[in-house]
Amino acid sequence: MRILIILFMLPISVWAGTFRDDFEDGDLEGWKVLNGTWQVKDGELTARHAAISPPARIEWEVALLADCTFEADVRFEAILSNRAWVMMLFRPDQVWHYLAFRINRDG
């Protein structure tokens, strides 16, 4: 069984200008794949991953934002196990030093 995670992201900075990626251009420009298989399909960022560990990861390569609003619509199309989850990290500067939002398949 494979996991499919679909994200729709709209980060908007109020201090450092505006960045928006609705993935309508069909590419991953500005994003760095760290693990898993990521692609843009029908204007959505998707990940397929055949294992629970290590998790599928992708990173936004734009400079850090000071103040921002971040929106993402996330859904699971299929899951590997009941332990499936999605996490969005903000301002990571060390391995265990960051702000995070995490959701599992049950919400």
N, C-alpha and C positions, 0 to 999 in steps of 0.2 A: 504494500500500500504506500502511496506517496502523499506528501503534504503539499497543498497549494495555498499559498497566502497571497492575498491581493490587497495592495495598499494604494490609496489615493491620497497624496500628500500635497499640502499647500502651506509650506512655511512662509511666513510673512514677517519681515523685520520692520520695526518702526524707527530704529535708530540708524541702521547701516544700509538703508535703501530697501528695495523689495526683491525677494527671490520667490519664484513660484514655479513649480513643476507639476503640471497636470498629466504629463506623459503622453499628451496628444501628438507630440512629434515622433513618437515611436522609438526613441533611443534612450540610452542610459548615460548620456553626456552629463558630467558633474557627479556621477555616482561611481563608487568603487566596490566591486564584488569581492568579498572576503571569503565566503564559503557558500556552497549551494549553487543551483542553476537559476539565475534571474533573467527575466526578459520583460519587455513591454509588449503587451498584446491588447488590442482594442482600447488603447488609452489607459491601461491599468498596469501597474508594476506587479509582476507575479514571481513567485518562488516555488520551485519544485525541489524537494529534498527527500532522499530515500533513507535517511537515518535520523534518529533523534539527537545523537551527539556525534560530532560537534554541530551546533545549530547553523542554519542558513543565515548568513549575515551580509548586509550591504551597508555602505557608508556614504553619506553625503559629503562631497569633497570641497564644498564652499567654505570659506572662512567662518569662524565662529560668529554668531550673532549676539548682540547685547540683549536687547529686549525683542521678543518675537511672539507670534502666535503660530501654533503648529496644529494643523488639522489632518486627520487621516481616517478614512473609512476602511475597516479591516474585516475580512470574512474568511472563514475556513471553508474550502471546497471539499477537501478530504483530509483525514488526519491519520497519523501513524499510530497514535496511542491516546489514551485519555489524558496523558500528561502534556499534550500539545499546548503551546502558548506563543504569543507574539509580544515582543518588548521593544519599545522605542526609548533610546537613551538620549539624554540631553547633556551637553557640556562635559563629556568624559575627558578627564585629564590624567587619570590613573586607572589601573585595572579595576579597582573597586571604589572609585570616587566619581559619582555621577548622579544625575536625577533620572528617574525612569518611570515609565508608564507601562504596565504589563497587563495583559488580558489572556485568559485561557479560553478553551472552546465553549465553556458554559457561560462566559461573560463575566 
